[in-house]
Amino acid sequence: MNLLKQATAESNTGIPYIDWLISFKIKSIFNCRAICAEICRRSQSRAKNPKSKIPMDTIVVSEDRERLRRFYETSSDYKKLLDAHSEEYLQPYIDTVNKYARPGSKILDVGCGNGLSAYMLSQHGHWAIGTDISSFFLADAASLQNSRLKYQACDALDLPFADRSFDVVCSSELIEHVTDAHRTLSEMMRVLKPGGILVILGPNLCSPFWAAIDFAKMALGRDGRHVWSETKMQALKWGWGNLVISFRKRFSSEVNFIYRKPDLEKASRGGDSDSAYYASPIDLERFLKAHDMQIASLCESSTLRGRVLAKLFPRFSLYISMVARKNEYPTA
């Protein structure tokens, strides 16, 4: 059994590339050339074998989509996590949208959870529609109402709005939870007017800095990050794996969305264990540029640490905070 087959048999994180990396012996982890070569081979193999009528990846993504939908419609514990997101927590998101939105913009807030972020946008004079896949999450939105605000339960993969309907389409901590990033981004761009603004915020799950911070915390006797780096060794492996993946993405000419199997048993404890897409700003940047979008800002941040990382390593920083503008005159 070769290394790849052995890794597939032993892996349990649900992240294909990370599973393969973790399965290496410690002495092999630092063999960057071998790791990059295997990642490249797997990517090329997948691209060159479109013969299957129903690809296994498509089946898995469809199953995960339904699992997530049912979970978000029923989990009271997970809803409590969303309800804990205060106005202060959401303010950086609102500030980023307001920075680029014209006064009185028509805004679509995709994946708004309990509706608070859409309400805050409407309080700034915008006309806002807040959507979420879960009507259960939106149940409390009845208390957040005004004449400039509406809510609608719908899937980000199938937005029920006409083409070119909104001045701004935005989302916060949504992209990492979708099972099809390509389709989600395409839908968001479809309903965006020419010249409109797209704002996407969320964690950069491919950032090696998460693991570095967690390792430093544990070295000082503090706890690491739930799910991703609960031990020092796990943090080292996660950080090295993220570094390799990010460099591979950075120097590739293709968009390669990496998906993982959501761990819904741990989702109510937080930590993005329910994430389905291994979110990377490099993917988003390359995809948007290829679809008549101009990047207005690669990385926004309101904190000193975030601004330093955004300035020095915008594609490797801890958070995705990307702003793009749709071309008014699409190229052929």
VENQUI-V286984 format. One record per pair of residues at least 6 apart in sequence whose ideal C-beta (glycine too) atoms are under 6 Angstrom apart, sorted by sequence separation. I is the first residue (numbers start at 1). J is the second residue. D is the distance in whole Angstrom. If there is no record, write none. Layout:
i=(I & I)
j=(J & J)
d=(D & D)
This chain:
i=(13 & 112 & 122 & 132 & 154 & 178 & 218 & 224 & 229 & 267 & 301 & 121 & 266 & 267 & 310 & 11 & 109 & 309 & 109 & 229 & 301 & 118 & 141 & 214 & 228 & 263 & 264 & 214 & 224 & 299 & 7 & 118 & 262 & 7 & 10 & 138 & 107 & 218 & 262 & 115 & 138 & 214 & 299 & 7 & 298 & 215 & 259 & 112 & 135 & 211 & 259 & 260 & 299 & 107 & 109 & 113 & 169 & 112 & 215 & 258 & 104 & 105 & 106 & 107 & 108 & 109 & 110 & 111 & 127 & 128 & 129 & 130 & 131 & 214 & 300 & 103 & 133 & 156 & 299 & 114 & 115 & 131 & 157 & 169 & 113 & 122 & 211 & 119 & 166 & 175 & 94 & 98 & 114 & 115 & 122 & 157 & 165 & 166 & 167 & 176 & 257 & 297 & 90 & 122 & 157 & 163 & 175 & 211 & 212 & 296 & 156 & 159 & 211 & 255 & 115 & 164 & 167 & 168 & 169 & 170 & 171 & 172 & 173 & 295 & 296 & 161 & 82 & 83 & 208 & 249 & 255 & 293 & 294 & 82 & 159 & 250 & 255 & 249 & 282 & 293 & 208 & 281 & 208 & 292 & 115 & 206 & 288 & 284 & 292 & 206 & 227 & 281 & 206 & 281 & 226 & 227 & 226 & 110 & 227 & 108 & 106 & 111 & 72 & 73 & 106 & 107 & 108 & 109 & 110 & 72 & 105 & 73 & 105 & 111 & 110 & 101 & 246 & 97 & 205 & 205 & 206 & 181 & 202 & 204 & 93 & 181 & 100 & 179 & 177 & 176 & 177 & 178 & 176 & 97 & 185 & 96 & 176 & 175 & 93 & 207 & 209 & 207 & 65 & 204 & 64 & 204 & 203 & 204 & 61 & 202 & 201 & 200 & 199 & 198 & 197 & 196 & 194 & 195 & 192 & 194 & 78 & 81 & 78 & 77 & 71 & 64 & 96 & 35 & 39 & 92 & 29 & 36 & 64 & 43 & 22 & 21 & 18 & 100 & 17 & 15 & 14 & 14 & 15)
j=(19 & 118 & 128 & 138 & 160 & 184 & 224 & 230 & 235 & 273 & 307 & 128 & 273 & 274 & 317 & 19 & 117 & 317 & 118 & 238 & 310 & 128 & 151 & 224 & 238 & 273 & 274 & 225 & 235 & 310 & 19 & 130 & 274 & 20 & 23 & 151 & 121 & 232 & 276 & 130 & 153 & 229 & 314 & 23 & 314 & 232 & 276 & 130 & 153 & 229 & 277 & 278 & 317 & 126 & 128 & 132 & 188 & 132 & 235 & 278 & 125 & 126 & 127 & 128 & 129 & 130 & 131 & 132 & 148 & 149 & 150 & 151 & 152 & 235 & 321 & 125 & 155 & 178 & 321 & 137 & 138 & 154 & 180 & 192 & 137 & 146 & 235 & 144 & 191 & 200 & 120 & 124 & 140 & 141 & 148 & 183 & 191 & 192 & 193 & 202 & 283 & 323 & 117 & 149 & 184 & 190 & 202 & 238 & 239 & 323 & 184 & 187 & 239 & 283 & 144 & 193 & 196 & 197 & 198 & 199 & 200 & 201 & 202 & 324 & 325 & 191 & 113 & 114 & 239 & 280 & 286 & 324 & 325 & 114 & 191 & 282 & 287 & 282 & 315 & 326 & 242 & 315 & 243 & 327 & 151 & 242 & 324 & 322 & 330 & 245 & 266 & 320 & 246 & 322 & 269 & 271 & 271 & 156 & 273 & 166 & 166 & 171 & 133 & 134 & 167 & 168 & 169 & 170 & 171 & 134 & 167 & 136 & 168 & 174 & 174 & 168 & 316 & 170 & 278 & 279 & 280 & 257 & 279 & 281 & 172 & 277 & 197 & 276 & 275 & 275 & 276 & 277 & 277 & 199 & 287 & 199 & 279 & 279 & 201 & 316 & 318 & 318 & 179 & 318 & 179 & 319 & 319 & 320 & 179 & 320 & 321 & 322 & 323 & 324 & 325 & 326 & 326 & 328 & 326 & 328 & 267 & 270 & 268 & 268 & 264 & 262 & 300 & 244 & 248 & 302 & 240 & 248 & 276 & 256 & 237 & 241 & 241 & 323 & 245 & 260 & 260 & 261 & 278)
d=(5 & 5 & 4 & 5 & 5 & 5 & 5 & 5 & 4 & 5 & 5 & 4 & 4 & 4 & 5 & 3 & 6 & 4 & 4 & 5 & 5 & 5 & 5 & 4 & 6 & 4 & 6 & 5 & 6 & 4 & 6 & 3 & 5 & 4 & 5 & 5 & 5 & 5 & 5 & 5 & 6 & 4 & 4 & 4 & 4 & 6 & 6 & 4 & 4 & 5 & 6 & 6 & 5 & 5 & 6 & 6 & 5 & 5 & 4 & 4 & 6 & 5 & 5 & 5 & 5 & 5 & 6 & 6 & 5 & 5 & 5 & 5 & 5 & 5 & 4 & 6 & 5 & 6 & 5 & 6 & 6 & 5 & 6 & 5 & 5 & 6 & 5 & 4 & 6 & 6 & 5 & 6 & 5 & 3 & 4 & 5 & 5 & 6 & 6 & 5 & 6 & 4 & 5 & 4 & 6 & 6 & 5 & 5 & 6 & 4 & 5 & 5 & 3 & 6 & 5 & 5 & 5 & 5 & 5 & 4 & 6 & 4 & 5 & 5 & 5 & 5 & 4 & 6 & 5 & 6 & 5 & 4 & 5 & 5 & 6 & 6 & 5 & 4 & 5 & 6 & 4 & 5 & 4 & 4 & 6 & 5 & 5 & 6 & 4 & 5 & 6 & 5 & 5 & 6 & 6 & 4 & 4 & 5 & 4 & 5 & 5 & 5 & 6 & 5 & 5 & 4 & 5 & 6 & 4 & 4 & 4 & 5 & 5 & 3 & 6 & 5 & 6 & 5 & 5 & 5 & 4 & 5 & 6 & 6 & 4 & 5 & 5 & 5 & 6 & 4 & 6 & 6 & 5 & 5 & 6 & 6 & 4 & 5 & 5 & 6 & 6 & 5 & 4 & 6 & 5 & 6 & 6 & 5 & 5 & 5 & 5 & 5 & 5 & 5 & 6 & 5 & 6 & 5 & 5 & 4 & 6 & 6 & 5 & 4 & 5 & 6 & 5 & 5 & 5 & 5 & 6 & 6 & 6 & 6 & 5 & 4 & 5 & 6 & 6 & 4 & 4 & 3 & 6)
